[in-house]
Amino acid sequence: MINKILNITQIIRNLENQKHYNNAIPLLLQIIDKTKDGYKIRLGNNVIEAQSANQLQIGGKYWAIINENKNGEIVISNLINRPKIFEAIKDSSLKFDINELKEALKDTKFIQKFSENLEQKIINSSSKDDFLFLTNSLIALNRKIINLVVKDNKKDMLLQIKIGKKEEIEFSAIFNNLGIINGNIYSYEALIIKVQFQYVKKILESNINKLEDYKKFNEIKILKNENIDLLFNIHDDNILDLEI
């Protein structure tokens, strides 16, 4: 069932890599400073000024929809704060190529080996950010959540899988530009996917036929819910909460 999750994430990653953009697509932006009428924000390699009805944190990174109003002013809406844990994955010393991960998951001792690998990486960690991410990944594993950094086409994705009942699996993934995506697979009975943006919902619905064995599911639902969250977010204050 975990390979089905990887299949889903690959489909979503391909959507993220599409070059065509319109004003319905969530974009990643960073708040640089507050101005008289709004905020100065960094969008890709550009710095622009925009208005927002929300109070924004200087230095914060958000997914948002960006439009132009009738006065030609740029307006940002549907702001969703990007989780702190995603900032840490770029420096992680433990990353999996997606094809390597598919092979590794065939090993019945994958979780044990993953735990041992985490412990070794923590001992040899050479940076504060890497140490923080790895220790949090071990905390997550103690809570039966596998915290994986997956690299595909030179981009990193965070994939979290909850170890639960045999016939049910819960997962969460973060993509650079598409927000958080949560899902539940109930054997072949049902696949439920939750996304934060309407665009992501629509494009997933139109590409669901690319999912391996999708016709075998009795029910597939793709729902929009801005308030979904990760299975596990990073914590600065409990890195000693480990059972090594």
C-alpha positions as CSV (number, residue, x, y, z in Angstrom):
1,M,0.0,0.0,0.0
2,I,2.9,2.4,0.6
3,N,3.9,2.0,-3.0
4,K,0.4,3.3,-3.9
5,I,1.2,6.4,-1.9
6,L,4.4,6.9,-3.8
7,N,2.5,6.6,-7.0
8,I,0.1,9.3,-5.8
9,T,2.9,11.6,-4.9
10,Q,4.6,11.1,-8.2
11,I,1.4,12.1,-10.0
12,I,1.2,15.2,-7.8
13,R,4.9,16.0,-8.4
14,N,4.4,15.9,-12.1
15,L,1.6,18.4,-11.8
16,E,3.8,20.6,-9.7
17,N,6.5,20.6,-12.5
18,Q,4.0,21.8,-15.1
19,K,5.2,25.1,-16.6
20,H,1.8,26.6,-17.3
21,Y,0.7,28.9,-14.5
22,N,-2.5,30.9,-14.0
23,N,-4.0,32.9,-11.2
24,A,-5.7,29.9,-9.6
25,I,-2.4,28.1,-8.9
26,P,-1.0,28.4,-5.3
27,L,2.4,30.0,-5.3
28,L,5.0,30.2,-2.6
29,L,5.9,33.6,-1.3
30,Q,8.0,35.2,1.5
31,I,7.1,38.3,3.4
32,I,10.0,40.7,3.3
33,D,8.6,43.9,4.9
34,K,5.5,45.8,5.7
35,T,4.7,48.9,3.5
36,K,2.3,51.8,3.8
37,D,-0.5,50.0,1.8
38,G,0.5,46.3,2.2
39,Y,3.5,44.1,2.1
40,K,6.7,43.7,0.1
41,I,6.9,40.1,-0.8
42,R,9.4,37.8,-2.7
43,L,7.8,35.7,-5.4
44,G,10.4,33.5,-7.1
45,N,13.2,35.9,-8.2
46,N,10.9,39.0,-8.1
47,V,10.0,41.4,-5.3
48,I,6.6,42.9,-5.5
49,E,4.2,44.9,-3.3
50,A,0.8,43.4,-2.6
51,Q,-2.2,43.9,-0.3
52,S,-3.5,41.3,2.1
53,A,-6.5,41.3,4.4
54,N,-4.5,39.1,6.8
55,Q,-1.8,40.1,9.2
56,L,1.4,38.5,7.9
57,Q,4.6,37.7,9.7
58,I,7.7,39.3,8.4
59,G,10.1,36.6,7.1
60,G,7.3,34.1,7.0
61,K,6.7,31.8,4.0
62,Y,3.2,31.2,2.7
63,W,1.3,29.5,0.0
64,A,-1.2,31.9,-1.6
65,I,-3.3,32.8,-4.6
66,I,-2.2,36.0,-6.3
67,N,-4.6,38.1,-8.4
68,E,-4.8,41.7,-9.7
69,N,-7.8,43.8,-8.8
70,K,-9.6,46.3,-11.0
71,N,-7.3,49.0,-10.0
72,G,-4.2,47.1,-11.1
73,E,-3.1,46.3,-7.6
74,I,-1.8,42.9,-6.7
75,V,-3.9,41.1,-4.0
76,I,-2.9,38.0,-2.2
77,S,-5.5,35.7,-0.7
78,N,-6.0,32.1,0.5
79,L,-2.8,32.4,2.6
80,I,-1.6,29.3,4.2
81,N,1.5,29.2,6.4
82,R,4.1,26.7,5.2
83,P,5.0,24.3,8.1
84,K,8.3,24.9,9.8
85,I,9.4,21.3,9.2
86,F,9.5,21.9,5.4
87,E,12.2,24.5,5.9
88,A,14.5,21.9,7.5
89,I,14.4,19.2,4.9
90,K,16.8,20.9,2.5
91,D,19.6,20.3,4.9
92,S,18.7,16.8,5.9
93,S,21.6,14.3,5.5
94,L,19.0,11.5,5.1
95,K,17.2,11.6,1.8
96,F,15.8,9.0,-0.5
97,D,15.6,8.9,-4.3
98,I,12.0,7.9,-5.0
99,N,13.0,4.8,-7.0
100,E,15.5,3.7,-4.3
101,L,12.7,4.2,-1.7
102,K,10.4,1.9,-3.6
103,E,13.0,-0.8,-3.5
104,A,13.8,-0.2,0.2
105,L,10.2,-0.5,1.2
106,K,10.1,-4.1,-0.1
107,D,12.4,-5.0,2.8
108,T,10.3,-6.3,5.7
109,K,12.9,-4.8,8.1
110,F,12.7,-1.3,6.5
111,I,11.4,0.4,9.7
112,Q,14.1,-1.1,11.8
113,K,16.9,-0.2,9.3
114,F,15.4,3.3,9.0
115,S,15.5,3.8,12.7
116,E,19.1,2.6,12.9
117,N,20.0,4.9,10.1
118,L,18.4,7.8,11.8
119,E,20.4,7.1,15.0
120,Q,23.7,6.9,13.1
121,K,22.9,10.1,11.2
122,I,22.1,12.0,14.5
123,I,25.4,10.9,16.0
124,N,27.3,12.1,12.9
125,S,25.2,15.2,12.3
126,S,27.4,18.3,11.6
127,S,24.7,21.1,11.6
128,K,22.1,22.3,14.0
129,D,19.3,22.1,11.4
130,D,20.2,18.6,10.3
131,F,20.3,17.4,14.0
132,L,17.0,19.1,14.7
133,F,15.3,17.5,11.7
134,L,16.7,14.0,12.3
135,T,15.9,14.0,16.0
136,N,12.3,15.1,15.2
137,S,12.2,12.3,12.6
138,L,13.1,9.8,15.4
139,I,10.4,11.3,17.7
140,A,7.9,10.9,14.9
141,L,9.0,7.3,14.4
142,N,8.5,6.6,18.1
143,R,4.9,7.9,17.5
144,K,4.6,5.4,14.6
145,I,5.0,8.0,11.9
146,I,7.7,7.5,9.2
147,N,9.1,10.9,8.3
148,L,10.8,10.7,4.8
149,V,12.5,13.3,2.7
150,V,12.1,12.2,-0.9
151,K,14.1,13.7,-3.8
152,D,12.7,13.6,-7.3
153,N,13.8,15.7,-10.2
154,K,16.1,17.8,-8.0
155,K,13.2,18.8,-5.8
156,D,12.6,17.6,-2.2
157,M,9.2,16.4,-0.9
158,L,8.3,15.5,2.7
159,L,6.3,12.4,3.0
160,Q,4.8,11.2,6.3
161,I,3.2,7.7,6.7
162,K,1.4,6.6,9.8
163,I,2.0,3.0,10.7
164,G,-1.4,1.7,11.6
165,K,-3.8,-1.2,10.8
166,K,-2.9,-3.5,8.0
167,E,-6.0,-2.6,5.9
168,E,-5.7,1.2,6.4
169,I,-2.8,3.6,5.9
170,E,-2.7,7.4,6.5
171,F,-0.3,9.7,4.9
172,S,0.7,13.4,4.5
173,A,2.9,15.1,2.0
174,I,4.2,18.6,1.4
175,F,5.2,20.0,-2.0
176,N,7.1,23.2,-2.6
177,N,4.2,25.0,-4.4
178,L,1.1,22.9,-3.9
179,G,0.7,22.9,-0.1
180,I,-0.1,20.0,2.1
181,I,-1.9,16.9,0.8
182,N,-3.4,14.3,3.2
183,G,-4.8,10.9,2.4
184,N,-6.3,7.7,3.7
185,I,-6.2,4.4,1.9
186,Y,-8.6,1.7,3.1
187,S,-7.3,-1.4,1.3
188,Y,-9.0,-1.2,-2.1
189,E,-12.3,0.0,-0.6
190,A,-11.7,3.7,-0.6
191,L,-9.1,6.4,-1.3
192,I,-9.6,9.8,0.4
193,I,-7.3,12.7,-0.5
194,K,-7.6,16.1,1.1
195,V,-5.9,19.2,-0.4
196,Q,-5.7,22.9,0.6
197,F,-6.4,24.6,-2.7
198,Q,-9.3,24.3,-5.2
199,Y,-6.8,24.2,-8.2
200,V,-5.0,21.2,-6.7
201,K,-8.4,19.5,-6.2
202,K,-9.4,20.1,-9.8
203,I,-6.2,19.0,-11.4
204,L,-6.0,15.8,-9.2
205,E,-9.6,14.9,-10.2
206,S,-8.7,15.3,-13.9
207,N,-5.5,13.1,-13.5
208,I,-6.8,10.4,-11.1
209,N,-6.8,7.9,-14.0
210,K,-3.0,8.0,-13.9
211,L,-3.1,6.3,-10.5
212,E,-2.0,2.7,-10.6
213,D,-5.0,0.3,-10.2
214,Y,-7.4,3.3,-9.6
215,K,-10.3,1.3,-11.1
216,K,-10.0,-1.2,-8.3
217,F,-11.1,1.3,-5.7
218,N,-14.8,1.2,-4.9
219,E,-14.6,4.9,-3.9
220,I,-12.2,7.8,-4.6
221,K,-12.8,11.2,-3.0
222,I,-10.8,14.3,-3.4
223,L,-11.8,17.0,-0.9
224,K,-10.7,20.6,-0.3
225,N,-9.9,21.6,3.3
226,E,-7.7,24.6,4.0
227,N,-7.3,23.5,7.6
228,I,-5.6,20.1,7.1
229,D,-2.3,19.6,8.9
230,L,0.7,17.3,8.8
231,L,0.8,14.1,10.8
232,F,3.9,15.5,12.5
233,N,5.4,19.0,12.6
234,I,8.8,20.0,13.9
235,H,9.4,20.8,17.6
236,D,12.3,22.7,19.1
237,D,11.5,21.9,22.7
238,N,11.3,18.1,22.9
239,I,14.4,16.8,21.2
240,L,15.1,14.8,24.3
241,D,11.8,12.9,24.0
242,L,13.5,10.0,22.4
243,E,13.7,6.2,22.9
244,I,16.9,5.2,21.2
